[in-house]
Amino acid sequence: MRPIDADELKELRDKYIRGEIKFDGDEYDLIDKCPTIDVALMRRGRWVHLGGDEWCCSACGFVISTEGSWDKPTKKYCEECGAKMEQEAK
């Protein structure tokens, strides 16, 4: 398995459609040309309870509200930075 940069793949596809780049093969060549990403760069974080119904991402500080509930958010990723939420801070 080779993790690739999806944004770069989209850019390559758009250039191919516009005729700015050419490939000898087929559309799979676009995937082969796409750079590999380092999956270790994935951000990880936790939902930190600020009090009441407010929680923040430990990776970027983005604050969300659980709309009146004091329960930990069920979101698995921060909508601001994309960090994967591991567990609640104690």
C-alpha positions as protocol buffer text, in pm:
chain_id: "A"
residue {
  index: 1
  type: MET
  ca { x: 0 y: 0 z: 0 }
}
residue {
  index: 2
  type: ARG
  ca { x: 122 y: 349 z: -85 }
}
residue {
  index: 3
  type: PRO
  ca { x: -60 y: 646 z: 76 }
}
residue {
  index: 4
  type: ILE
  ca { x: -84 y: 932 z: -174 }
}
residue {
  index: 5
  type: ASP
  ca { x: -162 y: 1302 z: -162 }
}
residue {
  index: 6
  type: ALA
  ca { x: -526 y: 1324 z: -276 }
}
residue {
  index: 7
  type: ASP
  ca { x: -503 y: 1700 z: -331 }
}
residue {
  index: 8
  type: GLU
  ca { x: -207 y: 1650 z: -564 }
}
residue {
  index: 9
  type: LEU
  ca { x: -394 y: 1374 z: -747 }
}
residue {
  index: 10
  type: LYS
  ca { x: -687 y: 1611 z: -808 }
}
residue {
  index: 11
  type: GLU
  ca { x: -447 y: 1875 z: -940 }
}
residue {
  index: 12
  type: LEU
  ca { x: -282 y: 1623 z: -1174 }
}
residue {
  index: 13
  type: ARG
  ca { x: -624 y: 1509 z: -1296 }
}
residue {
  index: 14
  type: ASP
  ca { x: -732 y: 1868 z: -1367 }
}
residue {
  index: 15
  type: LYS
  ca { x: -410 y: 1937 z: -1560 }
}
residue {
  index: 16
  type: TYR
  ca { x: -460 y: 1614 z: -1757 }
}
residue {
  index: 17
  type: ILE
  ca { x: -821 y: 1708 z: -1844 }
}
residue {
  index: 18
  type: ARG
  ca { x: -710 y: 2056 z: -1956 }
}
residue {
  index: 19
  type: GLY
  ca { x: -440 y: 1898 z: -2173 }
}
residue {
  index: 20
  type: GLU
  ca { x: -155 y: 2062 z: -1979 }
}
residue {
  index: 21
  type: ILE
  ca { x: 15 y: 1729 z: -1914 }
}
residue {
  index: 22
  type: LYS
  ca { x: 15 y: 1404 z: -2108 }
}
residue {
  index: 23
  type: PHE
  ca { x: 72 y: 1043 z: -2010 }
}
residue {
  index: 24
  type: ASP
  ca { x: 165 y: 753 z: -2237 }
}
residue {
  index: 25
  type: GLY
  ca { x: -61 y: 514 z: -2049 }
}
residue {
  index: 26
  type: ASP
  ca { x: -402 y: 556 z: -1892 }
}
residue {
  index: 27
  type: GLU
  ca { x: -551 y: 725 z: -1588 }
}
residue {
  index: 28
  type: TYR
  ca { x: -366 y: 488 z: -1357 }
}
residue {
  index: 29
  type: ASP
  ca { x: -49 y: 671 z: -1459 }
}
residue {
  index: 30
  type: LEU
  ca { x: -190 y: 973 z: -1275 }
}
residue {
  index: 31
  type: ILE
  ca { x: -196 y: 770 z: -956 }
}
residue {
  index: 32
  type: ASP
  ca { x: 158 y: 645 z: -1017 }
}
residue {
  index: 33
  type: LYS
  ca { x: 281 y: 1006 z: -1063 }
}
residue {
  index: 34
  type: CYS
  ca { x: 117 y: 1120 z: -739 }
}
residue {
  index: 35
  type: PRO
  ca { x: 361 y: 1179 z: -451 }
}
residue {
  index: 36
  type: THR
  ca { x: 355 y: 955 z: -146 }
}
residue {
  index: 37
  type: ILE
  ca { x: 261 y: 1115 z: 186 }
}
residue {
  index: 38
  type: ASP
  ca { x: 406 y: 1042 z: 529 }
}
residue {
  index: 39
  type: VAL
  ca { x: 120 y: 900 z: 734 }
}
residue {
  index: 40
  type: ALA
  ca { x: 313 y: 971 z: 1053 }
}
residue {
  index: 41
  type: LEU
  ca { x: 217 y: 1336 z: 1001 }
}
residue {
  index: 42
  type: MET
  ca { x: -144 y: 1264 z: 1096 }
}
residue {
  index: 43
  type: ARG
  ca { x: -236 y: 1489 z: 1386 }
}
residue {
  index: 44
  type: ARG
  ca { x: -376 y: 1331 z: 1697 }
}
residue {
  index: 45
  type: GLY
  ca { x: -559 y: 1501 z: 1976 }
}
residue {
  index: 46
  type: ARG
  ca { x: -822 y: 1473 z: 2247 }
}
residue {
  index: 47
  type: TRP
  ca { x: -1137 y: 1661 z: 2333 }
}
residue {
  index: 48
  type: VAL
  ca { x: -1054 y: 1871 z: 2639 }
}
residue {
  index: 49
  type: HIS
  ca { x: -1351 y: 1973 z: 2852 }
}
residue {
  index: 50
  type: LEU
  ca { x: -1354 y: 2349 z: 2908 }
}
residue {
  index: 51
  type: GLY
  ca { x: -1664 y: 2343 z: 3125 }
}
residue {
  index: 52
  type: GLY
  ca { x: -2034 y: 2335 z: 3058 }
}
residue {
  index: 53
  type: ASP
  ca { x: -2095 y: 2220 z: 2703 }
}
residue {
  index: 54
  type: GLU
  ca { x: -1767 y: 2351 z: 2558 }
}
residue {
  index: 55
  type: TRP
  ca { x: -1483 y: 2127 z: 2444 }
}
residue {
  index: 56
  type: CYS
  ca { x: -1163 y: 2207 z: 2259 }
}
residue {
  index: 57
  type: CYS
  ca { x: -923 y: 2016 z: 2037 }
}
residue {
  index: 58
  type: SER
  ca { x: -592 y: 1961 z: 2216 }
}
residue {
  index: 59
  type: ALA
  ca { x: -407 y: 1982 z: 1883 }
}
residue {
  index: 60
  type: CYS
  ca { x: -527 y: 2323 z: 1765 }
}
residue {
  index: 61
  type: GLY
  ca { x: -751 y: 2472 z: 2036 }
}
residue {
  index: 62
  type: PHE
  ca { x: -1065 y: 2476 z: 1819 }
}
residue {
  index: 63
  type: VAL
  ca { x: -1370 y: 2501 z: 2046 }
}
residue {
  index: 64
  type: ILE
  ca { x: -1696 y: 2317 z: 1986 }
}
residue {
  index: 65
  type: SER
  ca { x: -2021 y: 2301 z: 2178 }
}
residue {
  index: 66
  type: THR
  ca { x: -2217 y: 1987 z: 2257 }
}
residue {
  index: 67
  type: GLU
  ca { x: -2537 y: 2196 z: 2255 }
}
residue {
  index: 68
  type: GLY
  ca { x: -2631 y: 2181 z: 2621 }
}
residue {
  index: 69
  type: SER
  ca { x: -2493 y: 1834 z: 2692 }
}
residue {
  index: 70
  type: TRP
  ca { x: -2186 y: 1789 z: 2909 }
}
residue {
  index: 71
  type: ASP
  ca { x: -2111 y: 1458 z: 2737 }
}
residue {
  index: 72
  type: LYS
  ca { x: -1785 y: 1419 z: 2547 }
}
residue {
  index: 73
  type: PRO
  ca { x: -1823 y: 1499 z: 2176 }
}
residue {
  index: 74
  type: THR
  ca { x: -1877 y: 1198 z: 1951 }
}
residue {
  index: 75
  type: LYS
  ca { x: -1683 y: 1351 z: 1662 }
}
residue {
  index: 76
  type: LYS
  ca { x: -1384 y: 1134 z: 1575 }
}
residue {
  index: 77
  type: TYR
  ca { x: -1193 y: 1419 z: 1404 }
}
residue {
  index: 78
  type: CYS
  ca { x: -1147 y: 1790 z: 1466 }
}
residue {
  index: 79
  type: GLU
  ca { x: -1334 y: 1980 z: 1196 }
}
residue {
  index: 80
  type: GLU
  ca { x: -1072 y: 2259 z: 1205 }
}
residue {
  index: 81
  type: CYS
  ca { x: -734 y: 2080 z: 1188 }
}
residue {
  index: 82
  type: GLY
  ca { x: -834 y: 1721 z: 1106 }
}
residue {
  index: 83
  type: ALA
  ca { x: -670 y: 1572 z: 1416 }
}
residue {
  index: 84
  type: LYS
  ca { x: -794 y: 1224 z: 1507 }
}
residue {
  index: 85
  type: MET
  ca { x: -946 y: 1231 z: 1853 }
}
residue {
  index: 86
  type: GLU
  ca { x: -794 y: 960 z: 2070 }
}
residue {
  index: 87
  type: GLN
  ca { x: -944 y: 992 z: 2417 }
}
residue {
  index: 88
  type: GLU
  ca { x: -1071 y: 1251 z: 2661 }
}
residue {
  index: 89
  type: ALA
  ca { x: -814 y: 1440 z: 2867 }
}
residue {
  index: 90
  type: LYS
  ca { x: -836 y: 1359 z: 3239 }
}
